C-alpha cells in the first residue's frame, strides 16, 4: 500500500509526447521545479519520429530526461497483423511504465485512438501491467481557438481565413484529449494578435510565444488536480 505522506512529498511526474522540434517541450523543461511548475519532474519524453529534435532537448537536459521512440510504420512492419490501434496501445504501455501523473501532447502529430485513452483512463488493463489507481489525464496543445480549426495545418488554415476576412480572431488552446479530434474541454484559450497583410512567419512567432506560456499553465492545472503542490511551493 502506498504511503500517503510519501505521495504528498514526491515530485509530480509528467510524460510528454512529441513529434518534432520540441519548443513546447523546452518550455516545460525550463518550468519544471520553478514557481510556474513546482515539485514537478518530466519522467519521459516519447516521440513517434526518430529524428525529432525534442529527443535531443530531453537527453541533454540537466538532469537528462529518459526518452523513447516508437514510430507507427516501423511498428506495423515489425508486427505483421497489428493495427494502428495496437500501436496506440503500445504507446500507452510505454507511458504507463513511466508512472506519470499526467501526459502532455506537446506537438504530438498523431491522432490517438480510443484504445490509448482507455488504457490511461484505467478502463482497459493491459496484460502484465498494474491496474491504475486513478485516471491519468491527457492534454494537448492546439494552435487554434476551440471549434475553429480542428486537425492538421490549423495555423496555415487560420491565417489564410483571417487574411480573407472569414474570421476576425485567432488563437491557441490547451484542451483535454478525447476521442474527437481537438474537441476536448479547453483548459486555457488565449487569443493571438494577427495583422492584415503580415507574413505568416510574424504571426507564428507571436503564436509560439503564447504556446510556451499556456502549455505550462495548463500542465500545472491538471497536475494540481491530481496532486496539489506542497504548501511552500503553492505560495511561491
Secondary structure, DSSP 4 states (H G I P E B T S, - for coil): ---HHHHHHSPEEEEEEESS--HHHHHHHHHBTSTTBTTEEEEEEEESSTT-HHHHHHHTSSSPPPEEE--HHHHHHHSTT--HHHHHHHHHHHHHHTT-SEEEESS--SPPPHHHHHHHHTSSPPTTSPPPSS--EEEEEESS-TTTS-STTHHHHHHHHHHTTS-S-EEEEEEE--SSTT-SPEEEEEEE---TT--HHHHHHHHHHHHHHHHHHHHHHHHHHHSPPPHHHHT-
